[in-house]
Amino acid sequence: MKIELAKDKDGYTARVAGRKQLTAFGFTKVEALEELAGVVEFELESQSEIRQIEKKINEQIHHLSEQD
């Protein structure tokens, strides 16, 4: 499972690859990833799957914060 970040006209779009309903927008990369975590919790029922995706999101946020 892969988390994708893409530059948008006004900010960034974060999504879980292959999961159309798991998409979020933010003005910054971190904001988009944080929004995606909320979408994942709202849309999915499997706690195991939620934890896996949230782990990937948190890894990306951590990686971005190290770059600053």
Steps between C-alpha positions, in 0.01 A plus 500: 500500500640835394418854608523747214544877523439724201526876456161650430409848376446631854689247711549124514293189455582190705353162418535130555598349167225287351236623747298772328297592809812551711603846380553828687612858431722734700680827443827332608627144459466431872149645512394278208642193674329588829169544317553165330535333840156635593350376174647154558345478847163615368486281189646168620362253751800269538713620792792299366483673163458841665812443712703391196405807299546736795848354556592581138356851534694563821820376336452752220427784745812409696707492181367843396576650842859375477541687171407836657 
